[in-house]
């Protein structure tokens, strides 16, 4: 591990500017950041509000839901048990479970999302139920309900274990049950005693009631009904059925302790929390994914030639990212109290880029965001007879053209050459309709079919 880069005023200014811009553009009420090296927290800051009604600020101590970042804690618990000789990564999962699953599915397959099980949407169903935004009508009130759901989904298995990568929260729920079977303790009790306490993560918990007792805690936010609805306060989805997959609640300051464990090969404060060899297995490349190789609860990304090991998470009303680079000796944690419509890993990479002397604006995510936002807006033809709206939607744009005869409907625009402003839309006949944006001085024009529209 090399010395971590110093946080000079220019680096801090860049990081603060990047995050504040995204809060403004992406409807994030609040965001908290902490940066650590192998020894200490080197920067911690809150941005925006943890509660909009009271305007109480987001701080480094604000507690958020960290979603699937929780998976790395389950993987760490397994690594501890592997180091103690109580488990092996190649153990058949069925040997420890009171549920019928294929005998060739191992602990390795569950941890790396290569078991053959696709996502079965258990987490989504439960989160929607707790947010009162939808009801799947699936019995999931007890562990027996969950087991029945998994067993009845056996025909959904897509190939042999190890053949393909499919992100599966339920696989991590089963990992939590294996930990319980081996230790004789509830999964959350084990993690609290063997991970959170040794790492002095005193404000981290799986308990929703304890979360409510924290003064400095996030108010979760979820979009209201309707296309242009504002964010509204929402209930906290407590992941009792799937704590191992996504149930931990924590502040960024606690997560820097966790990151120091990984930067220091399994030690914290001079004490060994986990053996280094099984921990190293967590960072492996067991499956290729669109965002980089996946290990056990960790994914490795290349950021301008620097290796960043991390994981994101979301519980719909809260989003998270933690990442660390052993080469650069730096770790970071980002938490927000809403979902911006993309993974917080993108912002994490921007912060990391600034820390290692790179320009965040040069990263594909930020460059794309900047270009799409430049093209979005209201357009009209000569004398305003016909009007158009262009909005950012996901990683592209959508267009609606209206006029005196018809209001028009939204059409996705597929990028051909984003920097050149060239897109296409599909007609009802399936033909590609060219769409082009051109700038001439201060004028930005949209050309489609017979129309030229000017941005207002």
LUMMAR-277068 format. One line per field, with one value per residue (C-alpha): residue in three letters; x, y, z. Coordinates in steps of 0.25 Angstrom, whole numbers, plus 5000, padded with zeros to 4 digits. Example, Ala and Ser with C-alpha at 12.3 -4.5 7.8 and 13.67 -1.06 7.14 Angstrom:
2
kolro	(ALA, SER);
x	(5049, 5055);
y	(4982, 4996);
z	(5031, 5029);
This chain:
456
kolro	(UNK, UNK, UNK, UNK, UNK, UNK, UNK, UNK, UNK, UNK, UNK, UNK, UNK, UNK, UNK, UNK, UNK, UNK, UNK, UNK, UNK, UNK, UNK, UNK, UNK, UNK, UNK, UNK, UNK, UNK, UNK, UNK, UNK, UNK, UNK, UNK, UNK, UNK, UNK, UNK, UNK, UNK, UNK, UNK, UNK, UNK, UNK, UNK, UNK, UNK, UNK, UNK, UNK, UNK, UNK, UNK, UNK, UNK, UNK, UNK, UNK, UNK, UNK, UNK, UNK, UNK, UNK, UNK, UNK, UNK, UNK, UNK, UNK, UNK, UNK, UNK, UNK, UNK, UNK, UNK, UNK, UNK, UNK, UNK, UNK, UNK, UNK, UNK, UNK, UNK, UNK, UNK, UNK, UNK, UNK, UNK, UNK, UNK, UNK, UNK, UNK, UNK, UNK, UNK, UNK, UNK, UNK, UNK, UNK, UNK, UNK, UNK, UNK, UNK, UNK, UNK, UNK, UNK, UNK, UNK, UNK, UNK, UNK, UNK, UNK, UNK, UNK, UNK, UNK, UNK, UNK, UNK, UNK, UNK, UNK, UNK, UNK, UNK, UNK, UNK, UNK, UNK, UNK, UNK, UNK, UNK, UNK, UNK, UNK, UNK, UNK, UNK, UNK, UNK, UNK, UNK, UNK, UNK, UNK, UNK, UNK, UNK, UNK, UNK, UNK, UNK, UNK, UNK, UNK, UNK, UNK, UNK, UNK, UNK, UNK, UNK, UNK, UNK, UNK, UNK, UNK, UNK, UNK, UNK, UNK, UNK, UNK, UNK, UNK, UNK, UNK, UNK, UNK, UNK, UNK, UNK, UNK, UNK, UNK, UNK, UNK, UNK, UNK, UNK, UNK, UNK, UNK, UNK, UNK, UNK, UNK, UNK, UNK, UNK, UNK, UNK, UNK, UNK, UNK, UNK, UNK, UNK, UNK, UNK, UNK, UNK, UNK, UNK, UNK, UNK, UNK, UNK, UNK, UNK, UNK, UNK, UNK, UNK, UNK, UNK, UNK, UNK, UNK, UNK, UNK, UNK, UNK, UNK, UNK, UNK, UNK, UNK, UNK, UNK, UNK, UNK, UNK, UNK, UNK, UNK, UNK, UNK, UNK, UNK, UNK, UNK, UNK, UNK, UNK, UNK, UNK, UNK, UNK, UNK, UNK, UNK, UNK, UNK, UNK, UNK, UNK, UNK, UNK, UNK, UNK, UNK, UNK, UNK, UNK, UNK, UNK, UNK, UNK, UNK, UNK, UNK, UNK, UNK, UNK, UNK, UNK, UNK, UNK, UNK, UNK, UNK, UNK, UNK, UNK, UNK, UNK, UNK, UNK, UNK, UNK, UNK, UNK, UNK, UNK, UNK, UNK, UNK, UNK, UNK, UNK, UNK, UNK, UNK, UNK, UNK, UNK, UNK, UNK, UNK, UNK, UNK, UNK, UNK, UNK, UNK, UNK, UNK, UNK, UNK, UNK, UNK, UNK, UNK, UNK, UNK, UNK, UNK, UNK, UNK, UNK, UNK, UNK, UNK, UNK, UNK, UNK, UNK, UNK, UNK, UNK, UNK, UNK, UNK, UNK, UNK, UNK, UNK, UNK, UNK, UNK, UNK, UNK, UNK, UNK, UNK, UNK, UNK, UNK, UNK, UNK, UNK, UNK, UNK, UNK, UNK, UNK, UNK, UNK, UNK, UNK, UNK, UNK, UNK, UNK, UNK, UNK, UNK, UNK, UNK, UNK, UNK, UNK, UNK, UNK, UNK, UNK, UNK, UNK, UNK, UNK, UNK, UNK, UNK, UNK, UNK, UNK, UNK, UNK, UNK, UNK, UNK, UNK, UNK, UNK, UNK, UNK, UNK, UNK, UNK, UNK, UNK, UNK, UNK, UNK, UNK, UNK, UNK, UNK, UNK, UNK, UNK, UNK, UNK, UNK, UNK, UNK, UNK, UNK, UNK, UNK, UNK);
x	(5000, 5006, 5004, 4990, 4989, 4988, 4975, 4979, 4970, 4968, 4965, 4954, 4949, 4947, 4941, 4931, 4927, 4925, 4916, 4908, 4905, 4899, 4891, 4885, 4883, 4879, 4869, 4877, 4873, 4885, 4898, 4910, 4924, 4936, 4950, 4960, 4975, 4980, 4981, 4970, 4959, 4965, 4952, 4937, 4926, 4911, 4904, 4889, 4879, 4876, 4862, 4856, 4844, 4853, 4865, 4874, 4887, 4893, 4906, 4917, 4909, 4896, 4891, 4886, 4882, 4894, 4886, 4895, 4908, 4903, 4907, 4922, 4919, 4913, 4925, 4934, 4926, 4928, 4943, 4944, 4938, 4947, 4959, 4954, 4952, 4937, 4934, 4940, 4937, 4935, 4925, 4911, 4901, 4891, 4899, 4896, 4882, 4868, 4863, 4864, 4874, 4883, 4894, 4905, 4902, 4914, 4916, 4926, 4914, 4905, 4915, 4919, 4905, 4908, 4899, 4890, 4878, 4874, 4868, 4855, 4851, 4849, 4856, 4848, 4835, 4837, 4843, 4831, 4822, 4828, 4828, 4813, 4816, 4812, 4808, 4813, 4804, 4815, 4815, 4828, 4824, 4833, 4845, 4837, 4830, 4843, 4848, 4835, 4837, 4852, 4848, 4836, 4845, 4855, 4851, 4856, 4870, 4878, 4889, 4899, 4906, 4918, 4913, 4907, 4907, 4893, 4891, 4883, 4879, 4873, 4886, 4892, 4880, 4884, 4898, 4892, 4885, 4898, 4905, 4894, 4895, 4910, 4910, 4897, 4894, 4885, 4892, 4891, 4896, 4908, 4911, 4909, 4918, 4929, 4930, 4923, 4928, 4942, 4942, 4936, 4924, 4916, 4905, 4903, 4891, 4881, 4870, 4860, 4855, 4870, 4871, 4859, 4865, 4877, 4875, 4884, 4878, 4873, 4859, 4857, 4851, 4843, 4837, 4822, 4811, 4811, 4822, 4827, 4824, 4834, 4841, 4833, 4837, 4835, 4836, 4849, 4849, 4855, 4861, 4858, 4856, 4869, 4878, 4890, 4887, 4884, 4880, 4891, 4889, 4901, 4908, 4920, 4929, 4927, 4929, 4943, 4947, 4942, 4950, 4962, 4961, 4961, 4973, 4981, 4979, 4968, 4974, 4968, 4974, 4986, 4976, 4973, 4958, 4960, 4971, 4977, 4976, 4961, 4959, 4967, 4958, 4947, 4954, 4955, 4950, 4940, 4930, 4931, 4920, 4917, 4924, 4936, 4940, 4931, 4937, 4930, 4922, 4932, 4934, 4947, 4946, 4957, 4957, 4967, 4977, 4975, 4968, 4956, 4950, 4936, 4921, 4908, 4895, 4880, 4868, 4860, 4860, 4874, 4887, 4901, 4915, 4928, 4941, 4956, 4969, 4980, 4990, 4987, 4984, 4970, 4956, 4943, 4928, 4917, 4902, 4890, 4875, 4869, 4872, 4877, 4873, 4888, 4897, 4905, 4917, 4918, 4919, 4929, 4938, 4937, 4942, 4953, 4958, 4960, 4967, 4977, 4979, 4970, 4959, 4945, 4939, 4947, 4940, 4930, 4918, 4921, 4924, 4911, 4903, 4909, 4906, 4892, 4888, 4894, 4884, 4872, 4862, 4850, 4851, 4841, 4840, 4840, 4829, 4827, 4816, 4822, 4829, 4837, 4843, 4855, 4858, 4869, 4864, 4874, 4886, 4880, 4869, 4854, 4847, 4832, 4828, 4814, 4807, 4793, 4788, 4793, 4801, 4810, 4816, 4830, 4840, 4853, 4865, 4876, 4890, 4898, 4909, 4906, 4918, 4913, 4899, 4894, 4882, 4871, 4857, 4849, 4836, 4823, 4827, 4841, 4849, 4861, 4857, 4870, 4870, 4882, 4886, 4894, 4901, 4903, 4908, 4898, 4887, 4885, 4876, 4868, 4866, 4856, 4848, 4844, 4845, 4856, 4854, 4862, 4866, 4859);
y	(5000, 5013, 5026, 5032, 5045, 5058, 5065, 5079, 5091, 5089, 5074, 5077, 5088, 5079, 5068, 5078, 5084, 5070, 5065, 5079, 5079, 5065, 5069, 5080, 5073, 5059, 5062, 5057, 5063, 5060, 5053, 5049, 5046, 5041, 5038, 5030, 5025, 5013, 5020, 5031, 5039, 5050, 5057, 5056, 5065, 5066, 5072, 5076, 5072, 5059, 5065, 5075, 5079, 5083, 5086, 5078, 5076, 5063, 5061, 5050, 5044, 5043, 5029, 5023, 5010, 5004, 4994, 4984, 4989, 4980, 4968, 4970, 4969, 4955, 4952, 4956, 4948, 4936, 4939, 4939, 4925, 4920, 4925, 4918, 4905, 4905, 4907, 4905, 4913, 4900, 4895, 4890, 4901, 4890, 4883, 4895, 4899, 4894, 4896, 4888, 4894, 4888, 4880, 4886, 4900, 4904, 4915, 4921, 4921, 4928, 4939, 4942, 4942, 4930, 4919, 4919, 4926, 4939, 4950, 4946, 4960, 4956, 4969, 4978, 4971, 4974, 4988, 4992, 4986, 4994, 5007, 5004, 5006, 4993, 4979, 4966, 4957, 4947, 4941, 4945, 4948, 4936, 4929, 4917, 4926, 4930, 4915, 4911, 4923, 4918, 4904, 4906, 4915, 4903, 4903, 4918, 4913, 4917, 4907, 4900, 4907, 4915, 4917, 4931, 4943, 4947, 4957, 4950, 4956, 4943, 4936, 4945, 4942, 4928, 4932, 4938, 4925, 4917, 4927, 4924, 4909, 4909, 4919, 4916, 4931, 4940, 4946, 4960, 4956, 4950, 4962, 4972, 4964, 4959, 4971, 4984, 4983, 4980, 4991, 5001, 5003, 5008, 5015, 5003, 4994, 4985, 4989, 4999, 5003, 5006, 5014, 5022, 5026, 5033, 5048, 5049, 5040, 5041, 5044, 5034, 5040, 5034, 5040, 5043, 5039, 5046, 5048, 5061, 5059, 5064, 5054, 5051, 5045, 5030, 5019, 5012, 4998, 4989, 4977, 4966, 4955, 4959, 4966, 4959, 4964, 4978, 4981, 4989, 5004, 5012, 5026, 5028, 5030, 5016, 5011, 5017, 5008, 4996, 5001, 5002, 4987, 4985, 4994, 4987, 4973, 4969, 4977, 4988, 4996, 4986, 4974, 4963, 4963, 4953, 4944, 4951, 4939, 4936, 4952, 4952, 4943, 4953, 4962, 4951, 4952, 4940, 4946, 4957, 4968, 4980, 4988, 4980, 4966, 4962, 4955, 4952, 4965, 4973, 4978, 4983, 4995, 5002, 5017, 5024, 5013, 5011, 4999, 5002, 4991, 4994, 4992, 5000, 4998, 5004, 5001, 5011, 5022, 5022, 5019, 5016, 5013, 5009, 5007, 5005, 5005, 4997, 5002, 5017, 5015, 5021, 5018, 5025, 5024, 5032, 5031, 5038, 5039, 5036, 5030, 5038, 5028, 5023, 5015, 5024, 5016, 5027, 5038, 5030, 5028, 5043, 5045, 5035, 5041, 5054, 5048, 5041, 5054, 5051, 5060, 5055, 5062, 5053, 5040, 5034, 5036, 5051, 5054, 5047, 5054, 5068, 5066, 5061, 5072, 5082, 5076, 5075, 5087, 5093, 5096, 5103, 5105, 5119, 5127, 5116, 5109, 5096, 5092, 5081, 5076, 5068, 5062, 5053, 5039, 5029, 5029, 5036, 5046, 5046, 5055, 5060, 5069, 5076, 5087, 5093, 5079, 5069, 5069, 5058, 5046, 5043, 5036, 5031, 5036, 5026, 5032, 5029, 5039, 5047, 5057, 5060, 5061, 5050, 5041, 5033, 5031, 5019, 5021, 5013, 5005, 5002, 5011, 5020, 5034, 5043, 5053, 5063, 5075, 5086, 5098, 5111, 5121, 5123, 5115, 5101, 5095, 5081, 5075, 5064, 5060, 5074, 5082, 5091, 5095, 5105, 5103, 5114);
z	(5000, 4996, 5003, 5001, 4993, 5002, 5002, 4997, 4996, 4981, 4982, 4993, 4984, 4972, 4981, 4987, 4974, 4967, 4978, 4980, 4965, 4965, 4977, 4969, 4956, 4961, 4972, 4984, 4997, 5005, 5003, 5012, 5009, 5017, 5012, 5019, 5018, 5025, 5038, 5039, 5033, 5025, 5020, 5024, 5019, 5018, 5007, 5006, 5016, 5023, 5025, 5015, 5024, 5036, 5027, 5037, 5030, 5025, 5033, 5033, 5045, 5038, 5038, 5024, 5019, 5011, 5003, 4996, 5002, 5013, 5004, 5007, 5022, 5019, 5011, 5022, 5032, 5023, 5022, 5037, 5038, 5026, 5034, 5046, 5039, 5041, 5026, 5012, 5000, 4992, 5002, 4997, 5001, 5003, 5014, 5023, 5019, 5022, 5008, 4995, 4985, 4975, 4982, 4973, 4977, 4986, 4996, 4985, 4975, 4985, 4988, 4974, 4968, 4959, 4965, 4953, 4961, 4954, 4963, 4968, 4972, 4987, 4992, 4982, 4986, 5001, 4999, 4991, 5001, 5012, 5004, 5001, 4986, 4981, 4985, 4978, 4985, 4989, 5003, 5009, 5023, 5029, 5026, 5022, 5012, 5006, 5006, 4998, 4989, 4986, 4984, 4975, 4966, 4963, 4949, 4948, 4949, 4937, 4935, 4943, 4955, 4950, 4936, 4936, 4946, 4950, 4962, 4972, 4986, 4990, 4989, 5000, 5009, 5008, 5011, 5024, 5027, 5026, 5035, 5045, 5044, 5046, 5058, 5064, 5065, 5057, 5045, 5050, 5064, 5058, 5050, 5061, 5071, 5061, 5051, 5056, 5070, 5067, 5056, 5066, 5057, 5068, 5060, 5050, 5052, 5045, 5055, 5050, 5064, 5068, 5055, 5059, 5072, 5065, 5065, 5053, 5043, 5029, 5025, 5014, 5001, 4989, 4977, 4979, 4969, 4955, 4945, 4951, 4965, 4976, 4986, 4998, 5011, 5012, 5021, 5024, 5018, 5029, 5022, 5033, 5022, 5015, 5025, 5019, 5005, 5008, 5023, 5029, 5033, 5036, 5035, 5026, 5038, 5042, 5028, 5028, 5040, 5031, 5019, 5028, 5031, 5016, 5013, 5024, 5020, 5031, 5043, 5051, 5062, 5062, 5064, 5054, 5051, 5039, 5033, 5021, 5012, 5012, 5012, 4999, 4992, 4994, 4984, 4973, 4959, 4958, 4948, 4937, 4938, 4930, 4941, 4944, 4950, 4962, 4975, 4988, 4991, 4983, 4969, 4963, 4954, 4946, 4948, 4939, 4941, 4956, 4962, 4971, 4978, 4983, 4983, 4982, 4989, 4988, 4996, 4987, 4997, 5001, 4992, 4996, 4991, 4997, 4990, 4993, 4985, 4992, 4982, 4985, 5000, 5000, 5003, 5002, 5006, 5000, 5005, 5000, 5005, 4991, 4978, 4967, 4956, 4955, 4964, 4974, 4969, 4958, 4968, 4976, 4964, 4962, 4976, 4974, 4961, 4968, 4980, 4970, 4962, 4950, 4945, 4949, 4937, 4928, 4933, 4924, 4933, 4936, 4922, 4917, 4928, 4924, 4909, 4911, 4921, 4911, 4900, 4909, 4910, 4903, 4888, 4878, 4863, 4856, 4864, 4874, 4865, 4869, 4882, 4887, 4901, 4902, 4915, 4921, 4923, 4929, 4920, 4908, 4904, 4901, 4892, 4892, 4880, 4881, 4874, 4870, 4865, 4875, 4888, 4884, 4892, 4898, 4889, 4893, 4886, 4883, 4883, 4870, 4873, 4886, 4885, 4870, 4875, 4866, 4870, 4864, 4868, 4864, 4856, 4858, 4845, 4852, 4843, 4849, 4849, 4849, 4860, 4861, 4870, 4864, 4871, 4864, 4874, 4884, 4876, 4879, 4868, 4868, 4854, 4853, 4840, 4834, 4847, 4852, 4866, 4875, 4889, 4898);
